[in-house]
Amino acid sequence: MNKSSVVVQVNHLKKWYWGLGMLFLIFLLDQISKYCILNIVNLPQKGSVPVIPFFNFTMVWNRAITFGMLSQFGSWGSVIFSVSAFVIAASLFIWMIRARKIWVIMSLGAIVGGALGNILDRLRFGAVVDFIHFHVAGWSWYVFNVADSAIVCGVIILLMDAFFGWEE
């Protein structure tokens, strides 16, 4: 192994740390926000708390996947969704380790961190804790959480990289 290949491997390892850092940051922010919503705000008892005119904290126990899809699985849904999400997260983690572009690495870290946050919810509560609710002029967006936000932002960055082929 020559000196230049060692430098390349060290540089890649530094990038990989950014992805791992993003994974842990998103996971922690997600779990801390859910702890606060459940235990400090007591949102399950309150149902909804207005924050500003177009934003509420609204308690939703999501027992299905996005928009309530596949809710017909009942109590097995939590197990099926957790196992599926874990397999996908593990695959994305392997992609993150092998990726070269810093924004791809960090995007994958955000997606995996978000997925792990939602998996933990399903294992602990049998449902995902959703509470962020935007609405305006009779229009209401679905209720989501920090993990969902990280997953969506990560996927958008991956799609933009795929379509526009940004160089490092």
N, C-alpha and C positions, 0 to 999 in steps of 0.2 A: 504494500500500500504506500503510495507516494504522498508527499506533503499536500498537494492540491486536493487529492481525494479525501484526506483527513479534514481539511478546511471545509470542503463541501458537506461532509457528514456532520461536522460541528455546527455549521450554519443551519442545516436542516433540523438538527436537534433543537436549536434555539427557536426555530419557527414552530416546531411541534409543541414546545412549552407554551407558546402563545395560545394554541388551540386547547391545551389542557387547562390553562388558566381561564380561558373563556368558558369552558365546560363547567368548572367549579364555580366561577362567578355567577353564571346564570342559574345553576342549581341552587346556590346559596340564596341569591336574591329571590328566587321563586319560593323556596321553602320559608324564608323569613317573612315574605309578604303574606303567605298563606297562614303562617302562625299568627301574625298580627291580626289578620282579618277574622280568624276563628276565635282567638283567645283574648284579644285586646278590644277590637271593635265589636266582638260578639255578633257578627253578621248573621249567623244561622238563626238567632233569636229575633233580630231586627228585620230581616228580609232584604231591605234596601235602605241605603243612607245617601241622600243627596250631598254631593260635594260642591259642585258648581252647576250652573243651569243646564249644561249639556253632558254632565258626567256624574254617575252614581257608582257607589259600591253596591252591587246587587248579588245576593247569594244564589248560586246555582250549583247543584251537585250533578255533574255531567257523568251519567252512568253509561253513555254510549261514546261515539266519536263525534267529530265535528258536525255541528247542526243536529245532533241527536240521531245521526244515521246509525243503523244496525242496533237499535235498542231492543230488538226482538230476542236477543240472546239472553236476556234476563240476568240472573246471578252468575251465569257462566261468562257473560260478557267481560267482566272485570279480569278474569283469568285469561281469556282469549286475547283481549286487547293488550294486557300486560306482557304476555309472552311474545306476541307479534311485535309490539313496540321495542321490546328488549332485543329481539333478533335484528330488527332494523337498526337500532341504536348501535349494536355491536358492529354491524357491517359499516355503518357510517364512521365509527371510531377507527376501524381499520383503514378506511379511505383517508381519514384525517391524518393518520400516522404516515401514510404514503404520499400525501399531497405535497406539492412544492410551493404553490402560491399562498402567501400569507393570508389573503382575504378568504381563500377557500378553506384553509386550515381553521381560521377563526370562525367562519360560518358553520363549518361542520361541528366545531366545539360548542357553538351556541345551540345548534339543533340537538346534539346529543345531551347537553346539559338540560335543555327543556324537556326532552323525552324522558330523561331519568327523573326529573321532578314530577311529571305527570304519572309515571309508572309508580313512584313511591306513594302518591296519593291513592292510586287504585289499590295498591297492596294494603295501605293503612285504613282507608275509608270505604273501599269498594266503589269509589267514584272520584273524579277529578274536581278539585275546588276551583270554581270559576267565580270571578267577582268584579272584573273591570267592565263597565257598561257605559258606552257612549250613545247619546241620543240627541236628536235635534228636530224640531218642527214636525213631530209625529213619526219621524223615521228613527228606528232603533237598530243598532248593530248588535250582533250576537255577543253574549257575555263571555269573556275570556280571562286569561291570567298571564303572568309574566313569562311562564314557560311557553305558552302558545305564541306570544309576541316574538320571543327569541327564535322559535321554530320558523315562523312565517318570514321574519327578516333574514334568517339564514338561507332559507330556500330562495328568496328573491335574489340575494347576492349570488347564489350558485347558478340560478337561471340567467342572470345578467352576464356572468362570466362565460357560461356555455354559449349564449347567443352572440356576445360581442368579442369573445376570445381575448380578454385583456392579457397583456404580457406582464411579467413580474417587473 
